[in-house]
Structures are given as C-alpha cells and as structure tokens.
Amino acid sequence: MKSFVSASFFLVFEQIVRQGNPNLSLDRWRGHGVEWERSRHSFASRIYSHALDVYTATHDEKDAWQLIVVKEQWWAGRKGEIAKVQQWARPLHGKPAVILAWFAARKRALGA
C-alpha cells in the first residue's frame, strides 16, 4: 500500500470499516485505537440519486493523525443502475507515511 489512491488502500479501508461497523448503523465508533465518524449526505429524484459518505478517522495516540475519506455514488435510470463511483482520501493532519503504515498493519492483521 503506497498511497491513498490505491485500490488496496480502499479495500483495506472497507474491511476495517465493516469490521467495526458491520451494518453501517453507527455514526461513531472506536476500533484499533482510532475514533471513527461517518456521515451520509444524499439526494433522490425520479431520474437520479446521489450519496456522499464522509468518514473521518482520528488516531490520538503516539504519532497522532487524522484522515478524511470521501465516497461518492451516483445512480441513474429507472432501474437505479450505478452511474458513477468516486472515492478519495487525504490526511487532515499527521504524517502520510505513519497513516499508511497503520493501514498496512491492519491489512496484515486482517490477513488481507
């Protein structure tokens, strides 16, 4: 895992989130020394719908850091087919290498 744009980063991110919040029913939870928050912003019309999920992960222990991850999804047409999915992540504070090392350690722990 070399960057916040790699597919492997987002795969591990999803696994970590699903482990700590399996049904995505919690707005806040704590796991592996990280405080997680999730908010969803959505809109639906007859022709299309849109959802934006914003996650923040805050690690307050040694080498503190904070990360934001945004997942955007669009559905269109009568069958609600996925039209577009976009995601990005960016450190809000802390060293990127420390954050990526934390995710790499979680990946090893998950056996991914």
ChimeraX attribute file (.defattr): number of C-alpha atoms within 10 A of each C-alpha:
attribute: neighborCount
match mode: 1-to-1
recipient: residues
	/A:1	15
	/A:2	12
	/A:3	14
	/A:4	19
	/A:5	13
	/A:6	11
	/A:7	11
	/A:8	17
	/A:9	18
	/A:10	19
	/A:11	12
	/A:12	19
	/A:13	16
	/A:14	11
	/A:15	16
	/A:16	18
	/A:17	17
	/A:18	12
	/A:19	13
	/A:20	16
	/A:21	18
	/A:22	11
	/A:23	9
	/A:24	12
	/A:25	8
	/A:26	13
	/A:27	12
	/A:28	16
	/A:29	14
	/A:30	14
	/A:31	14
	/A:32	10
	/A:33	11
	/A:34	17
	/A:35	15
	/A:36	22
	/A:37	16
	/A:38	20
	/A:39	13
	/A:40	13
	/A:41	10
	/A:42	12
	/A:43	10
	/A:44	12
	/A:45	8
	/A:46	9
	/A:47	11
	/A:48	17
	/A:49	18
	/A:50	18
	/A:51	16
	/A:52	18
	/A:53	15
	/A:54	18
	/A:55	20
	/A:56	20
	/A:57	22
	/A:58	20
	/A:59	20
	/A:60	12
	/A:61	9
	/A:62	6
	/A:63	10
	/A:64	14
	/A:65	19
	/A:66	20
	/A:67	19
	/A:68	18
	/A:69	18
	/A:70	17
	/A:71	16
	/A:72	17
	/A:73	16
	/A:74	19
	/A:75	18
	/A:76	17
	/A:77	12
	/A:78	9
	/A:79	9
	/A:80	13
	/A:81	12
	/A:82	14
	/A:83	13
	/A:84	11
	/A:85	13
	/A:86	10
	/A:87	15
	/A:88	14
	/A:89	18
	/A:90	15
	/A:91	16
	/A:92	14
	/A:93	13
	/A:94	15
	/A:95	13
	/A:96	18
	/A:97	11
	/A:98	13
	/A:99	21
	/A:100	16
	/A:101	13
	/A:102	13
	/A:103	19
	/A:104	18
	/A:105	12
	/A:106	17
	/A:107	19
	/A:108	10
	/A:109	9
	/A:110	12
	/A:111	7
	/A:112	11
